[in-house]
Amino acid sequence: MCSDLKKRMDENLETYDEVITDFENLYLFPAEVIVLDRFRDQWSRFDVLDIGVGVGRTAWVFSQNTKSYEAIDYAPKRIDQCHRLFAEAPDRKFSVGDARDLSGYPDGSFDFVLFSYNGIDYIDPEGREAAMAEIKRVLKPGGWFFFSSHSLDVFPFNPPVADKLRGILCPLGHLLRIRKRLKLQWRNRTVDVAEAKGRGWACLVDYADAMMTYYIDPARQVEQLEAMGYRIDATWDTKGRPLGEGIADEEWMIHYLVQKASS
């Protein structure tokens, strides 16, 4: 592990601001669509907290018809942007906040907490545990936590060929894949693969040549959640397939839907 891990994690915010255009897509992942539909008859009774809201990608849909909706992000520029985008929706509250410290919210404030697009992976390991504990605290008994996280199964990196580069463009796709793999492997050349796999997680540099990112083995993540007192309801890959149904190692992101105990 890098000795300057905490410093690198602190630098994530600066990089996030610099490359924000890469996060401006408003599409939903299949698992997010599944969850929206799953609770379609309950949103009107839910108090929702959306952590790491960014440019408001999830706000457009997860704030619809809820009893209340609040969103936080640790980047002030992103919250300013949300205020502009949702200026005509005063019932949606956006504020600067840190998932590691939700002391502004009393215990049991929310029915549903969302932390999308792997936002929780840009916190250092100690802070990540603090965020998980804080989220559990602000959830009501029986409340739901839905988030996504990078999968350690993809390390050492072997990125898939993009769909648009298949067919007659397949040779080019393979060349680009090799180039990307070598670049990712070089960035993380000091990481001991066997040690990371044995531990079940690693902090890796994988984005914009600067952002330190937390990767965890899905089985290890499930163990951690269960140890915290969560019930695992469902897990999905990037295509919305339940985890464990023939998912290939190239599936780099896993969605987790878990429930806090009712008592």
Secondary structure, DSSP 4 states (H G I P E B T S, - for coil): --TTHHHHHHTHHHHHHHTGGGG---PPPHHHHHHHHHTTTTGGG-EEEEES-TTTTTHHHHTTT-SEEEEEES-HHHHHHHHHHTTT-TTEEEEE-BTTB-TTS-TT-EEEEEE-TTGGGGS-HHHHHHHHHHHHHHEEEEEEEEEEEEEGGGPSP-PPPPGGG-GGGHHHHHHHHHHHHHHHHHHTTTS-HHHHHHHTEEEEEEETTTEEEEEE-HHHHHHHHHHTTEEEEEEE-TTSPBTTSS--TT--EEEEEEEE---
